[in-house]
Amino acid sequence: MQPLLRLFNPSSVAVIGGGAWGEAVLDQAQKFGFKGALYAIHPSKAEVAGVKAWPGAHLLPESPDAAFIGINREATVGAVERLRKKGAGGAICFASGFAEATAEDATGADAQERLLRAAGDMPILGPNCYGFINALDRVAIWPDQHGMQPVERGVAILTQSSNISINLTMQARSLPIGLMIACGNQAQLSQAELAEALLDDPRVTAIGMHIEGFTDLRGWERLAQKAHAKGIPIVALKVGASEQARQAAVSHTASLAGRDSGAQALLDRLGIARCRSLSVFIETLKLLHFAGPLPSNQISSVSCSGGEASLCADLAQENGLEFPPLETGQIKDLREALGSKVALANPLDYHTYIWRDAEKMAAAWKAMVSPSVAICLLIVDFPRADRCNPSDWDCAIDAAIAVKAQSGGPVAMIASLPELMPEDIAARLAENGVIPMNGLAEGLQAIATAVRRQPQEGALLLPGADRDANLITEAQAKRALWAYGLAVPNAVINEDRKATGQLSDLAFPVVAKVQGLAHKTGANGIALGLTNPDDVADALNTLAPGPVLIEEMVDDVIAELLIGVLRDPAHGFVLTIGAGGTLTELWQDTACLLVPASDAQINEALNRLRIAPLLSGYRGKPPADRKAILEAIQAVQSYVMDHDDSLEELEINPLLCTASEALTVDALIRKSP
């Protein structure tokens, strides 16, 4: 990681290209207060943006620690090679048209290969990226406007979009951003590698990552483990859900567990919290910067309005946050501060009897800060300065600062609307340890996101290379799974549609299923509840063509489960557990994990399902055999791990769960030969 530290905190910077972009880099570097040496490289100009220009990198008086290459694609490849030979510490490749553009330009992949050969072991950021801003050391290698200010400590943000990077630097929410890095198409350095290097800087308090797609899964695992060991939380804004994992898929699993489910399962496994919007992303990073990961989902809130208290309670419930009841000591302190006319509860509506009495406000608010809550929210909305006198709210600011000083606990002042937390007031609160939060909805989502989590142990099963896969018959699939310990009903195969003595080994009722059909119900491929040989004969005469599997039906079923595994090229093998049967896609009741998953993780996933009460015994009915269910799922995982080089997808639907067993009554496997 040492070469990356040289790149991100350089003592000298070279800029190749004398156009508007190159001039902007030199201009922004000087505006941001860079104290090192600046070099412009241009074949004919004497200077660029007031900086002396050199005809070529080989003529520079020293090897630059960092370089910005602002020229076209083909020229970039040669410039990278010359910088490497000069011993440069690294380069930002601004040009586009490499592997990210292969859909439009077939030569893009070849250009990227040549770029990587030219770079060798010299770090390169991009291509197709703006560069970075290091506000901790006053370094800006950035060809555009930005809104960052020098800070002593702060969060690091890595994005896959330069434009989103610019927008995030312009935030006015008192989030101290220490580093902003645009990663480009990650030809050489992945987001995970870049973030891992930043973990060694003690000034970095949290890391936010805007992710369009994952590369280097082992790198993400290393990053998650190292971040957890160092106590630096990571937050992801994951975008780009697509149909990648569903291509050519035929099972219910594939329709339920598309690419985004794989991404979520990966983030869960890594212990990385996920945000769904830029606003929540910023609020979460802000909260983590000031307070670190929260130990629980228990909160308290204070407002002078019953409406705000109710709104806070509803939004908290939506986000899985809880309000513990007041303790005896809290009630005593609140009664002394508020008198007898205020109903005491959490959330607290303290009315306005003590407004403008900062001392009493602080006493009441302090009572709501207790060891039983992870954070106390002070709901205050500030007026527009052009229409009211903001000084009337100084009492609230003073009280909040006093509460933080006296209690030492995590205290946030939160505005119900984002724009009702002015930037100057937010800065004043932040300077005194009170976390300013913009928006009640955004803030409560951020609190839920910031609850402490940790990565799971063990390496995930990598997806391997793409492969051509074929569907094997249900009978073949069941035989393969039976060999791994899954229970299957007694059955026979009828090839010629003649129901003869082969039925003598089966107990009625039975089911007849045409082989080779992925979805039998809608294709006249299944007949249920056949109670005698004549019923079987009638079914064989009317079902769709093909060999028929005849097997015993199962009685006393408590619940039907779907157990599926889909090879997701971006994230690994996604294990989907959910409500099974013919209404699987209608229920959409699933939980996704990555293979391999432990019994504890599988149990937790089962408990998240809406049908979990059925599995536990509902309204006097017996519970399903949880041990048998776990053994069946682990057997599926064992099969997957032994066939990861050929398997594309596997599904059991349904797994019939009774009080004493879990039976695989329908199975689908698609794999390469």
Secondary structure, DSSP 4 states (H G I P E B T S, - for coil): -HHHHHHHS-SEEEEE--SHHHHHHHHHHHHTT--SEEEEE-SS-SEETTEEEES-GGGSSS--SEEEE-S-HHHHHHHHHHHHHHT-S-EEE----SGGGTTT-TTHHHHHHHHHHHHTTS-EE-SS---EEETTTTEEE-SS-------SSEEEEEES-HHHHHHHHT--S---EEEEEE-TT-SSS-HHHHHHHHTT-TTEEEEEEEES----HHHHHHHHHHHHHHT--EEEEE----SGGGTT--SHHHHHS-HHHHHHHHHHHHT-EEESSHHHHHHHHHHHHHH-SBS-SBEEEEES-HHHHHHHHHHHHHTT-B-PPPPHHHHHHHHHHH-SSSPP-SSEE-TTTTTT-HHHHHHHHHHT--TT-SEEEEE--PPPTTTS-GGGGHHHHHHHHHHHHHH-S-EEEEESSGGGS-HHHHHHHHHTTPEEEE-HHHHHHHHHHTB---PPSSPPPP--S----EEPPHHHHHHHHHTTT-B---EEEESSS---GGGGGSPSSEEEEETT-SS-GGGT-EEEEE-SHHHHHHHHHHSPSS-EEEEE---S--EEEEEEEEEETTTEEEEEEEE-STTHHHH--EEEEESS--HHHHHHHHHHSTTHHHHH--TTPPPP-HHHHHHHHHHHHHHHHHSTTTEEEEEEEEEEE-SS-EEE--EEEEE--
